[in-house]
Amino acid sequence: MNTSFKSASKAYDQKNYAKTLKIINELEQIEQEQIDVLYLKALSLLHLNQSVLSEKVLKKLTLKEPENPFRYSCLAYVQTHNKKFDLAKKNYQKAIELDPEDEISKNNLLLLDQKQEHKHVMGTKLKPNYIKQDVQSNSYLSIIKQVFTKKSTFNEFIEFIKKIF
């Protein structure tokens, strides 16, 4: 137990609530600074190509701030980088659950879904003439339809494009 907390407990026991609150506010500031330091550590690790360690630090941050959607979005980004796609999806979904207006997480989740669907489609045998014909005719809509095999995903993508324009 640190000395600041002991001081706060002692002030509380002495019914000096103003002093208790002052010490607690100082402790909260220190805690927030520690969170900011951990976030910078995670970013630095990522830039140094130590994404596994970065992911561990970001997991700690989600535990420290479980109601902060940004923490889940950052963790999901690094998990995508680490090819942990299912975990990344769950964390993007958690970020969106906490903040339904989080367009970045929505976009990244959509891109992740698209990437996985594209891999699935590209892993199957497609008729080369069909793809070639679409590319030659500049029928981008057909190419996009090939990528999105689920109608709901395709409709969500179209709505996203409409919002942009």
N, C-alpha and C positions, 0 to 999 in steps of 0.2 A: 504494500500500500504506500503510495507516495505521500510526501509531507504535506502537500497542498490539500489532499483529500482528508488527511488526519486533522489539519487545521479547520477545514470545513465541518467535519464531524464534531470537533470540540466546540466550535462556535454554535452549532446546532444544539448540542447538548446543553449549552449555556443559554439557550433561547435567544441568541444574538442572530436573528434570521437575516438581517441586513448584511452582516458580515459573511454569513453562510452563502447568501446569494452572490455576493461580490466574488468570493473565492470560486464558486461553481461557474460563474460567467468566465472567469479567467481560465478555468480548466477546459471549458467548452472551446474557447479560442485556441488553446493548445491542441485540443483534439482535432479541430478543423485544420489547423496547420499541419498536423501529422497526416491527415487525409490528403491534403494538397501535396505533401512531400511524397506520399506513396504513389499518387497519380503521376507526378513527374518521374518517379522511378520507373513506373510501368512504361511510360512513353520512351524514356531513355533506353530501357532494355529492348523495346521493340525496334528502335532505330539502330541498335547495335546487333540486330539479328538474333536476339535472345528471346524469341517470342514465347517459348515455353515458360521461362521465368516471368515474363511480362504477364502472361495469363494467370499465373499464381498470385501475383500482386493484385491484379484486377479482381480476382475472386475474393481476396481479403476486403477489397473496397466495397464489393456488393454486400458483404457481411456487416461492414461498418455503416453503410448507408443503404439499407434494403429498400427504401422507398424512393431512391434516386434513379430514375430511368436512364440517365446518362451513363451510370456505372455499368448497367446491363448492356447497353448499346456498345460501349467500349470493349467490354469483355467479349461480346459476340463478334465484333470486328476482328479481334485477335484470334478467337477460336476459328473463324473463317480462314484466316491466314494460316492457322495450324491444321487446317483441313478437318476440323471437328464440326462438320456441318450440322449434325443433329443438335449438338449443344448450342451452336451459334443460333440456330432457328429458335430454340427455346428461350434464349436470352433476348433476342430481338422481340419475340412475342411478349416477354415479360416487360420489356421497355415500353412497348406499345400499350400493354395493359395498364401500366402506371401512368402513361401519358398518351392518350389516344390522338393527340395532335402532333406526335413525334414523327414528322414526315421523313426524317433521315432514317430512322429505324424501319419505317414502312418501306422506303425505297430500297434499303439494303436487304431487307427480308425478301422483297420481290426479286431483286437481282440474284440473291442466293437461290431462290426457287427456280428462277430462270436458268441459272447456271447448271443446277442439278437436272432440270428437265432437258436442257440442251445436251448434256452428257448422255442422258438416257436415249434421246432421239438419235444422237450421233453414234451411239453404240449399236443401233439397229441397222439393218440393211435397208437403205433408201434407194429408190430408183434414181440413178445419176441423171437421167434425162429430165426428170421432174424438177430437180434442183436447178439444173443448167438452164432449163426453159424459164424458170421464174427469175433467175438472175439476169438472163438476157433481156427479158421483157420488163425488167425493173419492177416487178410485182412484189414490192417489199411486204405487202400485207400477207401474201402467201408464205413468204419466208418466215415472218413472225409467227404465223399459224403453225408452221412446222415446229418451231421452237416450243410453243406453248401447246402441250397436248391436252391439258385440262381446259374445258370451256370457261370455268370460273376464273382461272388464272389469266386467261386471255382477256376476258371482259374486264378484270381488274387492271390489267396493263393498259387497255384502251382508255379506261376512265382516268388513269394516271396521265396518259398523254394528253387527253382533253383538258385536264387541269393546267398542264404546262402552257398550252396555247390558249 
